[in-house]
Each structure stands twice: as structure tokens, then as C-alpha cells.
């Protein structure tokens, strides 16, 4: 509570649009604690009438009675880390739950909360189009309003990277990965889940409001061990905050100085503009020009290379309108190189 009050003092006149209980295993938090935090947030900030309150949950920790208690506490949206619906893939990904536990969690969540989101990972080792079609179709049968589908990628200096380098597994090639992506989009759209970000699909009105704040250069407060935040500064800059990761250290800091922030760093307006372009072009609608200017203090056209923008429009990679700058379907497949050219 003290941590929350500290940040409320730094964000006067800001309206609360969403609360997200994430990072680790928030579904192990006692429902009374969740209720108390929601109540305190509503006291400290004015809130919108349809406040989005999401709880992240691992399928292995889902219990019907506990989920009902979270709903009573004020949670109206749950995000399940399903990741896969076959046990071999779950073991490969290092997950502790089984496919049966994931299916049970989806059923409990579907019947408990107003909004359900879940995530899956595709382009896994040895995965075929037929296998992915069956798996995704089964998951979509729970009629969730939101799906996050991430392509498995190998990051350097990770256990996956070292195993891959040793030849312990092989990922689908680029053509198959592209086919898996296209199949994901087709099956999701058939269930009314429209792509609104490169890895996210939602029924109209069920888009993740919290994630949109990240993708559209919004401000957010990070509370609790390991949490990150972005607070407003003048002239389009922001203050990046990071809370102490160790719970014991975080508690000591809150008791001693009233908040758990360990590091703060100024993010310049130029840096935020680059981030906003990179993140905004991931959205199907693209970058909202009016919102960009309001949050960053300059028009979008001043944040990108005008010649590169014109060239990419001529090549059919970008679509420009009076209100938005967006990628075309062809441009979306080359998003990284496209944004590099725009920001050069």
C-alpha cells in the first residue's frame, strides 16, 4: 500500500484505466489481498467506469473456489499461461502444468470471469501444420475473447540457445513458421478473434487495454518486487522505474523510504519516439498520429525518416492515412527491417 501511495503522489490527475496482477504467480496471492489493493487503487486515482482488472494465472494453480473469490474481489479478466496443449511440448518449454490441467483451467476461467485470455507458443520443435491446427482448434473451443500466440524464438545466452547450438532440437524453417502464423490468423478469425497486434487476437472490445498502454507509449506505475514503470516527465520524456527484485530487499526499502524503487532512469523524448514507432507498428491499426503527438509532444512525421517513409509507402510496405501510419500485410512480415529503415 505504501508503495502505491508513493507513486500516486507522483501521478496526480491521472486516470486509472487498468490494473494487471502479473509477474510470477499472482494467482497464489490471497483474494483478500487482491481486493485490498484494488480498493486502495480506486481511492488513490480516479478510475474509468469499466476498469480492466487482469490476473495472470498458471494452469497448475487454478482452483474454482479461488477463482470465484478473485472475481468477488474485483478481478474481471484472467490471463492463463497455457503455452501448449501437449505434455511433451510443455516439458520442453519447462512448464510445470500438464495439458489436462491447462484444459481444466480454461474451463474454470471461462465460467468464472467476464473476460478470458490465454497464450500459446507455436513453431515448436517438430510441430506440423496438422498438429497446430488440432491444438489451436481445441483451445479456441473455449470461446475466449483474447488470444496471444507467440512464435518460439531462441535468444542468445539462454538454456534454449545452448541446447539448440548443441543440436538437441530443430525449429521449423521460415516457410513453415510463416504457414503456422497464417494458420493461426485464419483459425482465430474464424472464431471472431481479429488480429490487433502481431501476436495478439481479440474479439472487438476485448483487446488488452493494459498491453495497449505499453504499445502506445502510455504511462504506467509498477508496484511490487521486480515491477517496472514509466512515469510522465515534461516535453515527452519519461521516468523509467524498476523495483527491487528480491522480495526481502523490496520490503526493507518500502519500510525505510516508503517505496521499493531500486533504479530510475530518464527516457528522453527521442528514445520514447523510437520505442513508440517500433511498438506502434506492431499494431494492425498502426500508430495513432493524434495519440502519438499528445503523448510525445511532437508529430509522428518528425520522429521518422521522411524519405524512408515515402519509399516504404511506394513499395506497398506501409499505409499512410490522415489518422494512422500502419504496415500492410506484406510489411508486417518484414517488420524489423522496416522499422530500422524508418528510424535510420
N, C-alpha and C positions, 0 to 999 in steps of 0.2 A: 504494500500500500504506500509506504514512504517513497519508494522508487517512482511509483506512478504519480504521486503528488509533486515530486520534484520536476518531472517532465511537463506536467500540466501547467506549472508556473512559467515554463519556457515557451508554451504554445497557446497563449491567450487568444481568444476569439476564433479558434479553430473548431470546426465541427467534426464530430466523430462519425465516420461512415461505416467502419468495420472493425471488428476485433477478431484476432486469429490466435488461437492457442496452438502453438506448434513447437517444433524443435525437440526431438527425442520422443518421449512418451507422455504427452499431456493427458492422455486418456487414463493414466494412473492417478491423476490429481483427484482429490476428493471433490465430489459435486458441490459441497458447501463452500469450498474454496473458490471454485469457478463462479458460483453465484455471488460471492462477496466481491470478487474482482470486477464482475460485470456491473454490479450496483455502484461500486466506487467510481468506475469509469464514467457512468452516467451522471454522477454528481459533479465530477471534475470537468467534463466537457459537455457542451450541448450536443445532442445526437439527432440523427435523422430518424424519422418515424419507422423506417424499415431497416434498422441497423442489422447488418450482416454479422453474425457471430458464429465463427467456424471453430470446430475442434478437430484436430488431427488425431487419427487413431490407427494403431497397428491391429490387424485382424486377431492376433493372439490375445489381445487384452480386452476384447469386446464381450460384454455381458449385457443381456437385455435389461435387467434391473438398473444397472449402472447407466446405460444409455438413456433410459427413461428419466433417471434423476438429472442427467445433464440437460435434457430437454426442459425439465421443470426449472432448472437453474437459469435458463435463458438461451441456451445454445439452440440455434435454428438450422445449422448446416454442419455436416460431418464430412471429413475428407479421409478416405480409407487408403492406406498404403498397400494395395493388393499386389501390384507389380507383376504377378504371374498367376496362372491357374493350373500349373502342373508342378508336382513336388520336386522333380529333378531340376527344373529351372529355378525354383525358389531356393533350393540348396546351393545351386551355382551362384545365385545372387547374394547369398549369405543371409537370407531371411529366416526367421525362427518359426514362422507360421506355416501351416500346410494349406493345400488348395481347399480342402474341406472347411478349414477354419475361415478362409477368405470368403467362401460362398455363404457360410453361416453368418459372417459379419455383414455381408452385403444385404442379406435378408433382414437382419435385425435393424440395420441402419435405415433401410428403405421404409420399414413400417414405423419408424420412430421419429424421424426428422423431416422437416419440410423440404430440405434440400440435401441431396446426396451427391458427393463427388468421389471418384476413385481414380487411382493411377495404375497404369500398366507399362511395362517395358517390352519393346519389340526389337526385332533384328538381333535376337539372341543366338547363341551358337546352335547350328544345325536346324534352325527354325525354318519351316517351309510355309508357303502361302496357305496351303490347306490347313495346316496346324493353327496358324494365326487366325484364319477365318473362323474355325471352330471355337477357339478360345475367346476371341473378341465377341463373337455372336453370343456365347454363353454369358459373358459378363454384361453385355448390353441388354440381356433379357430382364435385368433387374430394373430397367427403366430409370436409371439415374439421370439427373438433369445436367451433369457435368462429367467430362472425361478428360484426364491428362494422359497422353500417350507419348512416351519418350523413347527415342531410338537409343539403343545401348551404344555408348561410345567409350573408348579406352583413353583415360587420362594418364599422362606421364606420372611417374613416381607413386603409383598405386599398386596394390596387390594384383589387380586385374592386369595392369600393364606388364608386370613381371611375368605373370602366368602366360599371357599372350605372347610375350617375347620368347618364352621357352617352348612355344608351340603346343601348349596344353589344350588350346581350343582355337577355333577359327570362327570369325564372324561372317555373316552373309556379305557377298560382294556388293558394290554400289548399285548395280542394276536390280538385284533382289531387294536391297534395302529401299530403293525407290518404289518398287512394286508393293512392298509391305506398307509403306507410307500411303500410297494411293488407295490400297485396300482399306486401311484404317479410316481414311476420309470417306470412302464410299459407304462402308458399314455404319459409321457414325451418323452420316447424313440421312441414311435410310431410317434411323431411329429418331430423327429430328434434332440431332446434335450437330450444330453448324460450327465449322472451324472459325474461331475468332482470334486465335494466336497459333503460331506454327506447331505447337504441341498440345493445344487445348481446344476442346469442343464443348458447346453448351446449347441447351435449348434457349430460345430467345428469353432474355431476362434472367437467366441463371448463370451468366458469366461471373467469374470470381471477382468481386469488387475489390477485394484486398490485393490480389495479384495485379489488377489493373493499375493500382496506385504505384506499384513498382515499375510497370511498363510505361507509364505515362508521367514519369518524373514527379510523382506525388510525394508528400511528406508523411512520415510515419514515425511513431515512437516505439522503440524496442525496450521491453521491460523483462527483467529476469535474467538468469545466468546465460551468457553467450549471445544475448539478443543484440541485433543491430538496428540502428535507427537513422533517420535523415530528418534533421530539423531545419526550418527555414532561416536563412540569413539574407541580408539586403542584396539587391541587384542580381538576383538569380542564383546566388551561391547557396550552399547548404552546409550544415554541420553534421558530419558522419560520426555516430556514436557507436561504441562497442562495449557491452557489459562484460564483466569478468566471467570467464568460462567456468571456473571451479565454483560450485555452489557455496562452499565454505568461505572462500575469499569474497564472493559476492555479498554474502550475509554480513561479513565483517565490515565491508565498505559501506553498506546501507546503514548499519548501526553507527558507524563512526562519522560518516559525512552526508548521510541522507539519500544517497543514490549509489548504484553499483557500476557506474561508468568507469571503465579502465582506460580506454583510449578515445580521444576525439580528434578529428581531422577536418579541416576546411576543404570542401569540394568546390572548386571555382565554377563560375557560370560556364566557362568554356568546357570544362570537364563534364558538367552536367548536360550540356547540349550534346556532346558526343554520345554520352550514355543514352540520352533521350532518343537520338536518331537510331542508334543500334537496337534499342529495345522497342521503340515505336514501330519500326518496320517489320518486326515480328508479328504485329497485329494485322489481321486480314483487312480491317478498315484503314490501317496505316496510321500516320501521325496526324492528330487533330491539330491543325495550324493555330486555331484560336487558343486552345488549351496550352499548346507549346509556348506561345508568346506570353500568356498570362503567368505561367509558372517559371519561365526562364528569362523573362524581361527583354526578349528580342524575337523578331520574326524568324521562322524556320529558314527562310531563304538566306539569312545571314549566317546560319550555322553550317551550311553545306557548300561544297564546291559547285558554283552555278553551271560551269561548263560540263562537269561530270554529270550533274543532274539532267541537263538538256540532252546529253549524249545517251544516257540510260533511258530517257523517255523515248527518244528516237529509235532505240534498239528494242523497244517493247518490254523493257525490264521494270520500268516504273510507270505509274499512272498518276498524273497530277490533276487536281481539281481545285476550285477556289477554297475548299474547306479541308482537304486531306492530301497527303502525299503517301502513296501506297505502292507496294510491289505488285506486279502482275503474277499469275501462276508460274510463268517462266522465271521471273525474277526471284521468286521465293526459293526456287531450287538452288540459286546462286547467291544466297543472302549474304554470306560472309564477304565474298569478293565485292559484291555490290556496295555494301556499306563502307568497305575500305576505300573504294573509289570516291564515294560521296564525301568522305571525311578527309580526303587527301589534300 
